[in-house]
Amino acid sequence: MDIQIADSRPPTVSNGLPRRGDLQTAAEFHTLSLQIGEADGRSIERRRRVFQSLRRLPRWRELLYTLVPIFTAHQQRERDEQQREAAYLQVADDMRLLTYHLLEVDELLMHLGTSPVRGLEGAAVERRIARHGPNSVSPPSRRVVLRVFSWFFAGFNRFLWVAMVVFFLCWKPIGNPPQSGNLALAIVIVFVICLQASFSAWQEWITHRAMHSISSMVTAETTALRDGARVRLPQRELVPGDMVFLQPGDLVPADIRLVDVSLDLLLDRSALSGAPDPTIGTTGYTSTNYLETRNMAMMGAHVAQGQLTGVVVATGDRTVVGRISQLVMSKPPGRTILQIEVHRLVNWLTTVSLAVGTLFVLLWAVWLRPKYPGFMSVSDALANGVGVLVTFVPGGLPISLILAMVIIAKRMQRAQLLVKNLTTIETLGTVNVICCEKTGTVTQRRMVPRRLGFADEAVELAGPMSGHVDGSGDPALRRVFETAALCNAARFDPLSAQLPVDEREALGDATDCALLRLAEHLRPQLGRDEPQYSRLLTIPFSLRRRWMLTVCKADSGPPFVLVKGAPETLLPRCSQVQTRSGALVPLSAEMRARLEGMQRSWATSDGCRVLLLCRRDYDSSSDGGVAANLLAELEDKPAALHALASQSVEDLTVVGLVGLVDPPRDEILDSVGRLHRAGVRVFMVTGDYAPTAAHVARQCGMITGATVDGIREAMARAAFGFSDKQPAGATADAALDRHSTAQPACCPQPPGVPRRRLSIADSDHTLASRTALVVSGPELPGLRSEHWNAVLSYDECVFARITPEQKLQIVEEMRARGLIVAVTGDEVNDVPAMQAAHVGVAMGNGTEVAKEAAEMVLVDNNFASLLVAIESGRLLFVNLKKVIVYLLPMTNLSEIVPSLLNVVLGLPIPLSTFLMLVINTVTDVWASVLLAYEEPETDLMLHAPRDPAVDGLVNVRFFVQAYGFVGLVQTLTGHVMFFLCLYLRGGIGPGHVFLAFNKWTDGYQGKTREQLAQLVSMAGSAHFMALVVMQWANMFVARTRVLSVFRQNPLWGPRSNPLLLVAVPISVAVALFFNEIGWFNRVFLTGRIPVEFFFLPIPFAVALLVLEELRKLAVRRHPSGVIARIAW
């Protein structure tokens, strides 16, 4: 039996796309790039010979490595490293020969047999698909032989095979005479192994099907030229020679040679190379290195801006990503919390069973054999010792674990939650911190312009734009229009052109869409003399730079630069500001303070995202004229234009401030409140301005405390060692003011008010006592370990102006302090942190890369679904404890004690190994599976999340319940029935059974050997039936930990589970089947159960229920008493 939980988290390369932020992929890329440039042919040839020799390694050695990893791990690592080095050089050598980037476009098209006008014909496509296969990277080799081998031989199944061999040997040649029962047991064990292997395979299939469900949500299509027409087709159908057309935001579907590009084309290759900034795309090669040239777009990159036309040169496994995926020999993914705990439980059970089995054999060899010759043969001793090993680990445990996870996964699926890995479900139940992005996760991603500010005036934009501004021929509004419309990556959907502006669908980032609507509102007010604009270059917005830049021209005028971005980033680079009338005045310190105050006021009062709109015009002066001429001359040289434009973000003119409001989701306030009551802290991690983020966080319930600290208070908190009485912090407004350069105007907290540090789950934890913190990204680099301890001790945190690298750092700091972290996101920038978290959660409308990197997807984009996910994880944990506490008493104590009494006190064995296996793998399985359908006995979302280091799946209190209480009662009951049956049916009292040893033979108590054997078989079956009946009581005992069985009624009510009653007739039928059929009586030495022994155990079962009810009553009445402290 192998208790395995398949791990199907996405590999390094999945669905043809590398995982964003994957350092291993970037390392492979750079290693290949360096090795392509090497010319040491001798080294390559030498390592290739090593690789060829390694490929000849016998297949049986690989299987041996799986079977006996302890002795071969070092050799396997050495072999893998050698194979890896040789494979690097082989792939680098192959890629060094590629010349697609060096050929002229016409020569390349001729080489590929395609036309830039008609593309590929249908017949040519079919031939190329047959030759090259689909355009998808082959998934990491499943190594079917090894997978099947592991299902049958890995884990505890190794010991079962050993047991099978021992039983077979005990039949022949050790058995003298051969006992058919040992042969039958060997066959039964093989059947059990096959059953466990089939469930392991089924679980893997379930998990991979869930991953396929998530993958199918991603619409992977691209525009290609086929038979002279542009068509949308699945990326899998692309072939070398296809002409493709990509727009901003599109993923590069294959390795593509650029044929025609826009001047502002930028390609984000960070998924491959790890480079944080996009690179310019050109049609001519810039390097002879295939991986470094800019006229190639590799699969896995995406178009940051601009458009391109390219020809596909490689697909599938022949792409750079495909080659890297074949090189990657990533280490196995780390275990989830559930896998660790199950592994620990199985290791403990296996160790104990091996120790007990070995002890039995040693006792026989050292003591029983010389002192009581003839009492136990060699085959009986070996079978007895191995029987302990076989029956000690519950046979129903792996089946119940898998089915419990599948049941919960289906429940989550009905709530529009898709989970890639079943074991992730239980991890969700331990999550105590959720880090979420602001825009799109807690807000609706529907930005609306609310305010427009100039140097001397601020305009409210609460209604139609025309009602607030009158801009006919207004130079100030024209500059606002130009910046909002041209320094913008969004566009309107042409199909909605006839709708009102506010109803038209805008495609692009939410901020850009809002500015596009603002510009469209302004357009009619600017008169009919609107010039025609052309964009020469665009540098997209980056969280690192915090600005976007566009170089434009109006008709035949000189080029000018438009910039928009974060005010705190751009204001230091400005020298002028325009007034409402359009006049340009110097940006004095007073004016700068006014603009900063305007930003702070809008952010704190309305939660506005505030953008600064800027421009730079070049006059006819010597410097300005030279710069304008350079911009014009470099119009056809994008790389040089990009460099010059980047240097132009100086001496800017402030056009105005724009305040955008994004309303919170309808469900967010209630959801965050319920998460707080569940003991889960919800932190906001965003790139937005700190006061804006704090305002939205308070709207969403993420900040509820009366005071909000800043980084200085957090550092003081660290210095004070987290005492209960911390220095009083400033008020919320003051804390937010500290994130600006203006002096705060705040009301200090009344003196003498202590700050309490309480658990979030504490019912007395009022809003006033919660500690809240707002910290900005620029403040993080100076934090030491003790400062991070203080920061992460706050109940409520908002991290603002955070870069993707800092978001990753925050998650890593949390994990280093033992927090269980879930990270939500929907953008490419969120992926590194999502991968570093225990659980990455993607929104259903997020990017393809985000959904591929996540462990769970919120299909309906409903933040409240996280409550269902966490509750499901907690319910899974609770039900697994119920399953295990139901299985352990029977399969451990109740089955070990008979073997122990047989060896130590000389009893004929009260319960045969075969009947132990029947209980282990048949009768107990039904009830254990049905326990997985249990509803919680209390509201799980009113409890704090468990700490896996303290509250594990099993602990000492758990074993006290399983062994010291339930197991003890069951064991006593079984043996009472055994002795009672011997007395009633054979007239042999307990005094004649104990210490019988080798006297239990012909003539003992006036009975023949056959009569004694028949009596033992009958009494053993009575013992078996008693354990079956006691498990009925244990089934109801395990349903609750505190509540009475009458409060958790199985037949009716909200927590009913009438299916449990099905286990009773099933177990009776199983008992009759194996004990009443003559073939089983002859082969496995079972006996017919006397009719009275179907009823005699019932009073003992009732007694167990009564004792359990008294225990639970004591726990409820005295929650601090001794019984409550040792309760499971």
N, C-alpha and C positions, 0 to 999 in steps of 0.2 A: 504494500500500500504506500503510495507516494502522496504526501500532502503537499501539492504544488499549487501555487497561484500564479497563473501565467501573467507575465508582464508584457504589455503590448504598447507601451508608450512609444511615440513616434521616434524612428531612428534619426540619425544625423541628417540623412537625406531621405525625404519622403515625397511621394507624388511628383518627383522630378524637380523639387525645389529644396535648396538648402535652408536649414532653419536659421532665421535671422539672429544675428548676435552669437552664432555658434563659433566659439574660439577655435574649436578643432578644425572646422571647415576652413576658416581663414588661415590657420597654420598650414594645412595641407596645400592651400593655394599658393602661399608664399614659398613653401618648400619646393613645389614644382617649378615655380617661376625662377627660383635660384638655380635649380638643377638643369633647367632648359638652357641656361646660359653657360653651364660648365662644358668643358671639352675634354675631360679626362677619359678618353676612350678605354684605356686599360682598366681603370677602376670600374667602369660600366660593365665591361666584358667579364671581369672577375666576379662581380656581384651577380651578374646574370647567370653565370655558371652555378653559383651557390643557389640561386632561385630555382634553376632547373633541377638540381639535385633534391631540393626540398619538395618539389612537386612530385617526385617519385616516392615520397614517403608512403608506406603501405597504409591502406585504408583502415586495417584493423588497429593500427596504432592510434588513429583518431578516436575510434570507439573506446579504446582502452583509456585514453585521456579522460573521457567522459565518465567511465566506470570507476576509475581509481585516481581521482584528481590529487590526492594527498601526495602520492609518490612522484607525480609527473608534472606538477605545476611549474617547477623551475625550468625543466627541459622545454615545456610548452612555451613559456615566455621567451626563452632564448630563440626557439624556432620561429615564433611569431615575429620577433624583432628582425631576424635575418631575412625572413620572407618580406617583411615590410620594406626594408632598405632596398632589396633587389627590385621589388615592384615599383618603388619610386623611380628608380633609374630607368626601368623599362618604359614606363609611361612617359617620363620626361624625354627619353630618346625618341619615342613615337611622335610626341607633340613638337619636338624640335624640327621635324620634317614637314610640318604643316606650313603651307604657303598661301592660304586663302587671303591673308591680310596684306600680302606683298603684291598680289596680282592687280593689274588694272581692272576696272569694273567690267569693261567689255570682254576682256580676256577671261575673267572669272565666270561671267554669265555663259560664255561659249563653253567653258570647261564643264559647267554644271548642266548644260543643255536646257536652258530656260530662256524666256523672253521677257524683257521689262514691260512689254505692251500686253501680251496675252498670258503670261505666266506659264504654268504647266497644263498640258492637256490631260484629260481624264485617263487615257490609256497609260500615259507616262506615270501618273500618280499611282495607279494600281501596280505597275511594275516596281516602282521604288518602294512602296509599302511592303511588297513581297520580299524585296531585297534587304531593306533596312529595318523593317519591323515598325511597331508603333513608336511615336515620339514620347516615350516615358522612360524614366530611369528605372531599371530593374530594382525591385526592392532588395534589401539585404537578404542573402541566401537563407532560406528557411532551413536548409540542410535537413531535408525530410528524414533521411536515415537516422541522423543523430537525434532529431526531435522525437521520432518514434522510439528510438533506443532510450532516451531519457524518460519518456512516459513509463516505460516498462522497468527500467533498471535504476533510475535516479532516486534519491531520497530514501524513504523507509522501504521501498520495494526491494532494495538490495538485500535487506535482512529477510524479507519474505522469500526471496529466491533461495537464500541459504536455508531457511526453514523447510522449503519444499525439497531441497536436496537431502536434508537430514531425514525428513519423513520417508523419502524414497529409499534411502539407505537403511532406515529402520525396518522397512518392509523386506528388502533384500539388499545385501547379504547379511546385515547385522541381525535381523529378526530370525529367531530360531525357536519355534517355527515362524514363518512369515505371517504377519497379521495384515489382512486385507484392509483393515481400518486405516493403517498408516499410509498405504497406497492411495486410498480414497482421500485422506487428508491432503496428501501432496497434490492431488488433482483439484481439490477444493481451493487450495491456496493459489494455484495457477488461475483458476476462475476469478478469485478475488483480485489478483494482480491485473487481469484483463479488464475487470470492471473498473478499477481505479484508473487504469490507463485510458479507458474510454471516456471517463468523466474529465480527465485532464485535457484530452483532445477536444472534447465538447466545450470546455471552458475557453480554450484558446480560440475556437471557432466563434463563440459568442463575442469575445473581446474584439477579434478582428472584424466581425460584422459591425460592431459599434463604431470602430474606426472608419469603416467604409461608409457608414451613414453620415459621419461628419465630413468625410472627403467629398461625398456626393453633393453636399451643400455648396461647394465651391464651383462656380461656373467658369470653367477653364476653356475659354474660347478666344479666338484671335481672328483678325481680318487678313485674308490672303487673296491673291490674284489667281483665279483658275478660269481657264477658257475665256480670257479677256474680260472677266467680270470680277468685281470685288465681292467676296462672300465671307460670312462668318462661319467658322468651322471649329470643331474641337481641336485643342492643341495636340491631342494624341494623333491626329490625322495629318500633321505636317510632315513633309518629306524634304530631303535636300533638293534645292532648286526652287522651292516655293518663294514667291515674292510676298513679304508681309508688311503691314502698315500698323505702326504703333502710335498711341496717343499718350498724353500725360497720365500716369497712374497705372499703365498697362505693364504687366510682367512680361519679360522677354521669354518667349516660349521655347526657344532653341538657341543654338549658337548661330549668330547672324552676322554677316558682313554688311556694314552700312553702305548703302548705295546713294541715298539722298537724305539730307538732314536739314532741319531748320537751324537758323543761326543760334537759337537759344537752347539747343538740345543739351540736356544734362542726364547722365545715367547714374543711378544709385547702384553701386556694386558692393555695398557694404555686406550684403549677405554672403558674398564670396570672399572678398579681400579683407573685410573688416574695416576698410577705410571709412571714416565717419562722414565725409563730404562727397557729394556727387562729382563726377568727372565729366568733362566736355566730350561730346561725340563728334568725330570728324569722318570724312570720306577717305582721307589719305592716311597711310600708316604713319605712326609716330614712334614706333619701336619695332625692331625685328623680332622681339620677344612676343610670341603669340598671346601671352597672358597680359602683357602690359600695353599693347598698342591700343589706341583710342578709336580705331575704325572697326572694332569688333564689339558686339554686344553678346555677352554670355548668358546662357540660360540661368535663371535665378535672379538676375538683375531686374530693375524696373525703371521705367522712364519717369524721372523726377519732373521734367518739363520739356516742352518742345515736341516735335513729331519726327518720325524717321521712317524711311523706306529701306528695307534690307532684304537680302537673299539668304535663305537658310543654307548653311554649309555643313551642319552636323546636327543629328537628332539623337534622342535617347541616350544610350550608353556611350555613344561616340562624342557627346558633348564634354566640356570641361567638368561640369557637375557629375556627369556619368562616370568619367574616369576617376574623379576624386572619390565617388561613392564606392568604387571597387577597391580603392586603396585603404579606405578607413576601416580600421579594425578596432572600433571603439570598445572600451571596457563595458561589461554589462551594467545596465542602469542600476542606480542604488535602489535598495528595497524600500517599499512604502512601510508606513508604521504597522499596518496589519500584517504584512509579510514578515516583518521582524518579530512580531509577537507570536505569530503562529509557528515560525521557525524555532523560537525559543521554547515554546510549549512542546513541540515534537521532539526537539533535542533532549529536553528533560525526561519525557516519557520514554524515549528510546534508551537513554542512559540507564534509567532505573530498571527497565525491562531486561537490558543486557546484564546488569548487575545481579538482578534476582535470578534470572535464568542460569547464569554462571554459578551463582551460589548453590542453587538446587543440584546442579551436576556435581559440584565439588563435595557437597554434603553426601551425595550418594557414593561418590568414589572413595572418600576418606572415612565415612562413618557407616552408612547403611550397608554397603556391599560386604565389608568384612564382618560386621556385627550381626546383620540379618540377611544371611545368604538366601537367595531365592525369593526375597520380598519384591525386588524390582530388578528386572533384567536390564541389560545395556540399552536395548532399544526403548524400553519403557522410560529409563532415566533420560535419554536424549530427547525422546518425544515430549516428556514432561517439561524439561528445560526450554525446549524450543517452543512448546505451546504457550508458555508465559510470554515469550517474545512476540508471538503472533497476535495474542489477544490483548496485550497491554495497551496498544494505541487504538483508540476507537475506530472501527472500520467505517462508521457512518460519518466521521468528522470531515473528511475532504468533500464528500458528497453534500453534506449539510452546509459547509462553508460556501461552496460554489453556488448551490441553489439559493442560499440566503442572499448572496450578492446579486444574483440574477433577478430575484424577486424585487429587491430594492431598486435595481437599475430600471426595471420595467415601470415601477412607480414613478421614478424620476423622469422617464421618457414621456409619461403621460402629462407631466408638468412642463414639457418642452425643454428638458435638460438632457443633453447627450454627453455621456461619459466614455472616454476612450479606453480607460483601464478600470476594471471592476474594483481593484483594491484601492483606487483613489476615493471611492465612495466613503470608506471608513475614515480616511484621512480628513475628509471634509468635516466629519464630526468632531475632530480635535482642533480645528482651526480656531485660533483666538485673536487673530488680527487679519483684517481685510484691508488691503491697500487698493484704492480705486482712483481712477482718473476722473477729472471733473467733467469735461466736455464729452457728451455722448454716453457716459456711464451713469452719472447722477443727474445730468441735465438732458434736455430734449434734443440738443444739437439743432436748435432753431434760433439762431442769433437774429436779434432785431435791433436796428439802430435806435438808440434812445436819446442820445445827446450829441451835439456838435458844438465844439468850443473853439473860439479864436482868442487872440491876445486880450481883447477888451470886451468880449461878450460870449455868453454861452446860450445855445438855442436848445429848447426842449423839442424832441421829435416824437411826442407821444401819439400823434395822429398823422393825417396825410401831410406829406412834406410841403406841399404848396401852401398849406395854412400857416406855416411857421417861417418860411423864407421867401423872399421875393427876389429872384436872381436874374432878371433880364439884363444881360450884358454885365453881370456882376463878376469882376475879376477874382474875388475871393472864392466864390462858389465854383468858378471855372477851374481854379486850381484844385479845389476839393474834388470836383468831378474827375479831373484828369488823373489825380492820384488814386482815387477809389476805383476807377474803371480800368486804368491801364496797369497799375501796380497790383495785379490781380490774376490769379490762376483759375478762377471759376468762369463758367459760361452758362448761358441759358440753354435749356433744351429747346431746339427749334420747333418741336411739336406743340409746345405750350405758348407760342408767340402771340396768340390772340387773347390770352388770358390777362387779367390785371397783373401788375407787377408783383404784388405780394402773393399771388396765387401761382405764378410761373415756377416751374421746377428748375432749380439751379444745380448744376453739377460741379462739385468741388468741395473744398474745405468749408466748414460752417462759417468761419470768419470771412473768408473771401466771398461767399454767397451773400452774406449780409451787406458787405461793402458794394457788391455788384448791384444789389437792389437799391441801395442808397444812391449810387451813381445814376441808375435808371430813373429814379424819382427826380433827380436834379436835371436830367437831360432836357425835358420840355421847357425848363425855365431859363435855359441859356441862350435862347434865340435860335434862329435858323442858320446862323453863320458858323455852325460847328465845323471845325477843320477835320480832315482825314488824318488819322494817326497810323503810324507803323511802329512796331516794337522791334528794336534791333537786338536786344538781349534781355534775358530775365535771370536773375539769381534768386532761386526760391528761398522761402523762409526756412530757417534752421533753428532748432532749439538752442544750439550753441551760440549762433550769432544773434538771434532774436530780431532779425529784420529781413525784409524782402526788398529787392532792388530791380528796377526795370529801366532800361535805356530806350527812349522813344524819340520819334521825330514827328512833327506836325507839318503836313504838306511839304513845302520845300525849305522849312525853317531849320535851324541848327538843332542837333540832338540835345536832349535834356535828360536828367536823371531823376527818377521818382523812387522814394523809399518810404516804407511803412514798417512799423515795428513797436517794440516796447519803449515807452517814454524814457525810462531810466537808462536805457542803452543809447538811444539816439539823441536825447537832449544835450549831453556833453559834446556832441558833434555838430551842434547847430550854432549859428551866429546871428540869424535873423528870425523874425516871426511876423506873420501877417495879421493885420487887424480885420475887423468885420468889413471894412470898406475896401480892403485889398491893399492897403498901404503896407509897406515893409519897414519894420522898425528894428533897431538892434535888440538882441536878446540879452537884456540886462539881468543882473542877479535878482532884482525885484520881479521882473517878468518871469524868470525861470521859476521862482518860488510860487508865483501865481499859477503857472501851468501845473506844477507838482501838486499844489493844493487842490486844483481842479480834478486832477487824476485821483487823488486820495479821497476827495469828497464823493466823487461818482462811485468809486469802488466800495466805500464803506456804507453809503446810503442806499444804493441800488444794486450793488454787486456787479457793476459794469466791468466788462473787459475793455480796457482803454487802450487805444492805438494812437500813436503819433504819426501823422501824415506829413511827409517832408518832400522837398524837391531841391534840385540844384540846377540853376540856369547859368549858362556861360555867356558873359557879356563880351563886348568887342575889345576889352583890354588885352594886353599882351598875353598874360597867363590864361585868361578865360578863352581868348580866341584860339590859342594853341591847343588847349584841351578839347574845345569843340571840334577843331579841325582833325585832331587825332581820333576822336570818336567817330567822325564821319569817314575818315580814311580806313579805319579798322572795321568798317561795317561788314566786310566779307571775310574777316579773320576772327572767328569767335573766341579762340583761345586768348589772343592778345586783347580783344575787347573785354573779355571777362576779367582779365588782370587789371586793366585800366579802370573799369567800372568799380571793381572792389576797392580801389584806392580813392574813389570819388565820394565815399561816405564821410565826408568832412565838409565843413563850411556850408552846412545845409540850411535851408529856410523852412521854418515850421509853417506848414499850411494850416494845420488845425488838429484838434483832438476829436476822436470819435469814440463814444461810449456805446458798447453793444451789450445787450442783455440776453442771456440764455436761460429760460425758465427751468426750474427743477422738474424732474419726472413726477407724475402724479403720485406714484406709489412710494417715492423715496423716503419721505418723512416717516411714515408708518413703518417701513422696512428697517430703517436705521434704528428706530426706537425699539423694535422687537429684537434686533441684533444686540443692542446694548443690554436689554433684559436677559438675553441668552449668554451674557458674559463675553461677547465678541466685540473687540474694539474696531472701529471703522475709521481708518486714516485716509485723508485725501492727499494724493501725491500728484501734483499738477505743474505745468509750466507757466501758469497764470500768475498775475500780480498778487502779492500776499494779501492785501486788504480785500481784493475781489474774491480770492479763494476762501478767505475767512468768512466773508458775508454769505457766500453760497453755502459754505459748510454749516453756518448757523441756520440758514433756511432749510437745509436738509436734515438738521438734527445731529450733525457730526460734531458741532460745538454746542454744548449746552451749559457749560460752566459759567458762573457769574464773572470770572476773571480769566483773562487769557495771557499767558506768559510769552516772553520772547526768549531768544537764545541766552541773553544775559541772566535771566532768572533760572533758566535750566542749568547753566554753568554754576550758579550759586547753589542750586539744589544739589549738584554733585559735590560741591565743597562741604555742604552741611550733612552729607551722608544719608540723604533721603529720610530725614527725621520726620516725625508726624507733624511737627510744627515748623513749616517752612516760612521763610521771609515772605511777607505779603506781596503779591504781585500787583502790577498796575491793572487798571480796568481794561476792558476789551479794546476800547478805542485807543488807549495809550499804547497797548501792545501792538496794535496795527500801525499806529503812527511811527513806531520805531523802525518800520521797514521803509520809511521815506526819509528824505533829507530835511523836511520841514520840522520845526519844533512842534512837539505834541501839545495839543490843548486838551488836557485830560483832567478828570477828577480822580484823585488817588483813592485807593481802597481805604475804608475806615480803619484806623490803627487798632491793633490788638485783636484782629480777627484771625484765628489760626487756620492754616490750610491743612486739611486731613487727607491722608492717603488711604483710600479704601478700595476694596475690590469692586469691580463694576457689577458683579452679580449680587452685591450686598443690597438688600431691600431698603436699607436706610441711606443708601448712597444718593443723596438728593442732588438736584442740579447745582446748588450752590457749592457743594463739596467736591464736585468733579474738577479735576485739574486738566487744563487745556493749554496747548502750546501751538504757536505759529512760528515756523522757521523757514528762512529762504535759502535757496541753493547756494548763493555766495557765502553763506555762513557755515556751511558744512565742512569745507576743507580744514578748518582749524580745530575740529573736534577731536578730542582724545577718547580713549576707551571709557573712562569714567564719565565723560560728558555724554557719550552715547547711552550709557546706562541710565543717566538722568533723563535724556530725551525720550527714551523708549519706556520710561516708567510713567509717563503721563497717560491719563485715561483717554484724552482726545488730542489728536495731532493733525496739523495741516502743514504739509511740506510744499512750499510754493517756489516758482522759478526753478524747477528741477529739470536737469538734463537727463537723457536716458542712462548715462553712466552713473549719475547720482541716484537715480531710481533703483538701479541694480545694487548700488552700494547700500542703500537703505534696507533692501530686502536681505542682503547678506549680513548686515549688522543685526537684524532681527533674528535671523536663523542662528547666528553665533551665540545668541542669548537664550536659545531654547524656545523661541516663539514659533508657533505653527502658522505659516503665512499663506494667505491666498491673495493673488494679484489679478485684478480685472483689467482688461484693456481691449482696444479694438484697432489700434494703429500699429504700424511697423515699429515705431519707437518704443512701444510697450513690451515688445517681445523679449528682450534680454531679461527684464525683471520677471516676466511671466515664467520663463524657463528656470530661473533661479529659485522661484517660490516652491513651496510644497505642492500647491495646486495653482495652475494657471487657468484663468477663466476668460474666455473670449465672448464678445457679444456676437449675436447672430448676424448683424449687419456690418461686422468688422471686416478687415482686410483678409485676403486669403492666407497671408503669412501668419497673421495673428491666430486664425483658427487652426492652422496646422501646428502651431507651437503650443496651443493650450491643451490641458487635460480634460477640460469640460467646456461646452459651448451653451450659452443661453440663447436658444433658438428664437424665442420671442422677444429678446432684448429687454426682458422684464427683470429689473434689479431684485424684485421680491422673490424671484425664483431661487436666489441664493439662500433664502430662508428654508425653502423646501430641500435644497441640497444639504444644508447643514443638519437639518432635522433628520433627513434620510440617513446621513452618516452616523448620527448618534443612535438612531433606531437600529441600524445594522450592528453596531457594537453591542447594544443591550441584548439584541436577539442572539448574537453569537455567544454571549456569556450564558444565556439560557440554554442554548444547544449544548455547550460544553459541560455545564453543570448537570445537565440531564444525562450525558453520555459517560462521564468519568466514573461516577460511583459504580456503575455496572461493569464497565470494561476494565476497571483497575482492581479495586478492593474486593468486589464480589467474585471476581474470577481468579485473583491471586491467592486469596485465603484458602480456597479448596486445595490448590496445589501445595501451599505451605503446610497445611494440616496433613496432607498425604506424605510429605517428606519428613516432617519433624515429629508428628504424633502418630504416624503409622496407620492412618485411616485409609480405607480404600478411597480412591479419588472421588469426591462428592460430585464433581461436575467435569464431564469429559471435555477434551479440547475441541471436539466437533461442536458440541452444544455451545461452548464459549464462542466459537466462530459464528454460529447461527445468531446468537444474541448480538454479536459485534457487527455483523454485516447485513442482517435481515430485519429482525424484530425491532431493534432500536432505531433504524433508519427512518421509518415512517413517521414516528412521533417527532424525531429531531428535525426533519424537514418541515413538518407542520408548525413547529415552534417558530420557524422563520417568518411565519405569517402573523405573528403576534403584534398587537398594538401596544404602545407604551402604557405603563400603569400610571404615569404622571405626565404632565406637559414637559417634554424634553427641552423646550426652548425657555424654560424658566430656571434652568440649571446652568452653572458655569461649565465651559468646555473642560473635558478631562485633560489631565497632564499625563501623557503616555509614560513618563518616567516614574510616576507615582501610582497612577490608577491603570494598571495594565489589564490585558485580557484575562490573565489569571494572576493570582497573588496568594499570599498565605491564608487570608480569610476565605478565599475561594476554595482552597483545598480543605480548610476546616469544614466548610459546608458539604463539600463533595465526599470527603473521606470520613471525617470525624462525626458527621451526623447522618446524612442520607445513606452513605455507603455502609456505615456500621449497622444501621437498622436493617438494610437489605441483606447484608451478609448473615446476620443473626437469623433473620427470617428464613433464608434459604437453607441454612444448616439445621434449623429446627424442623423444617419440612423433611429434610434428608433423614435425620435420626428418627422422626416420627414414622416415616414410611417404613424404615427398616424394622421398627418395633411392631407396627400394626400388621405388616404383611409378612414379616419373617420371625417375629418374636425375639429379635436381637436388640437388647437395650444399649444405650450409649456406652455404658461401662465395658461392654464386650467389643465395642468398635474402636475406642481409643486404645492406642498402643498395641493394636493387633499385629502390625507389621507382617512378618512371614507366617504368622499363624492363620491368616485368612486364606485357607486352602481346604482341601478335602478333609471332611470330618469336623471342621470347626463348627461348634454349636449344633452338631448333629446334621450338618448339611453338606451336600456334595459341592465340588468346585462350580459345576454348572448352576446349581441353585443359588450359591453365593453371588455368582456373576449376574444372574438374572435379578436378584434382589438389588444389587448395586445399580444396575441399569435402570430399574424401576424407580429407586430412590433418587438417582441422579436426574431422571426426567421430572420427578416431583420437585426437586430442587430448582430445575430449569423453569417449571411452571410458576413456582413461587417468585422467582426473580422477574418473570414476565408480568405477573400481577403487581408486584411492587413498583415496577416501572410505570404502570398506569398511575399510581399515586404520585410517583416522582414527576410525571409529566405535568400534573397540576401544581405540584410544589414548585417546579421551575418556572412557572408562568409569571410569578411575581416575586419581588425581593422584599417588599414591605407590606403591600396591600393584602387583605384577606382574599381568599378564593371566592368569597361571596361578593366582594366588591369588583372582582375581575371575573365575572360570570362567563364561562365558556359558551353558554347556550344563547344568551340574549344580552342586549345592551350594546353600547358603543364600542366596548372592548371584547366582544364575543369572538370566539374562534371555534365554531361547531365542528370544523373539520378534524379537530383533535380526537373526537370520539370515534372517527374512522379507524384510528390506530388500534383500538381495542379489539374489534372483530378480526382485523388483519393479523394481529399478534396471536390470537387464539387459533386462527386457521394455520398459521405457520407452526405453532406448537403441535397441533394435531397432525399436520403433514409429516413432520420429521420424527414424531414419536409413535404414531399409530400405523404407519406403513411398514410392513414386514421387512422389506429390503433394507431400509435404514436401520431397523432393529438388528439385522444380521451383520451388516457391513460396519456401521458406526457404533454398535453396541448401545443403542438407545432402547428405552423400554416404554411400554404403554403406561400412560399416566392414570393412576387410580382416580375414579370420578370424584371422590371426596377432596382430592388435592387441587381441583379446580376452584374450590370454595374456601378451603381452610386458610389460604393466605390472605383472604379479603379482610378479616379483622386486623391483621398486621398492617395492611395497606391503609386502612382507616386510621389506625394508631399513628402511622407516619404523618398522615394529613393533620391529625389533631395536634401532634407535637409541633409540626411546622406552623400551624395557626397560633399556638401559644408562643412560639419564638417570634413570629411577626408581631403579635400583640405586644410583647415585651419591647420590641424595637420601637413600635409606635408610641407606647406609653413612656418609655424611658430612653429617648434618643441618645442620651449621654451615658447610658449604662454599659456594663461589661458586655452583655449580649449584643447590643447595638454596635459596639466597637469591633467585635469579631464577626459581625454579619457581613455576608458577601455583597 
